[in-house]
Amino acid sequence: MVAPALSITWALSFVLLAGVVNVLTALLALSGILFYVLVYTKLLKRSTPQNIVIGGAAGAIPPLVGWAAATGDLTLSALVLFAIVFLWTPPHFWALALLIKRDYANAGVPMLPVVRGETETVKEILLYTAALVAFTLAPALWGQFGLVYLAAAAALGAGFLALAWNLRRERTPARAALLFHYSLAYLALLFVAMAVDTVVA
């Protein structure tokens, strides 16, 4: 009885989104759910240490859903939001994985620290953080955002890079936890900076 009830709920949710908001929003929301359940959970999570990298696409879809709901279409700005969340996902979750490595190992989930070790994990965290910070600066350089966003992205990115570098130099639970919690604030504040920049521009 549970599965049919869930199927009906999903179908009604899709129809409601399509009817009240728009079809694009409903399709994006559905694609995000299906990608998370079928691709990430069923195929990737227990089969590859790159599960978070590829599966990060599922977590990056909600900004597209919100954009489509607000505007009715997808633009370059929406894709920038997608890419930021996509690049942010690996360092965020790998920092957490360092803290609960034993739990992942006991559960049979091949997270990067379990399969490749902590040395490789902190190296990958630093590389993805550098790529993320570089990418977040690009929209301001090509004129999509102004100085408010650029200053915030540079300052927040410098903090993220410093924490990733410190973790690479000394792998301790305290530094991994600090990076994990900072990454949460980083993403929220970066998006706030985008909103503020569009208002004051």
Buried (B, 14 or more C-beta within 10 A) or exposed (E): EEEEEEEEEBEEBBEEBBEEBBEBBBBBBBBBBEBBEEBBBEEBBEEBBBBBBBBBBBBBBBBBBBBBBEBEEBEEBBBBBBBBBBBBBBBBBBBBBBBBBEEBBEEEBBBBBBBBEBEBBBBBBBBBBBEBBEBBBEBBEEEBBBEBBBEBBBEBBEBBBEBBBBBBEEBEEEBBBBBBBBBEEBBEBBBEBBEBBBEEE
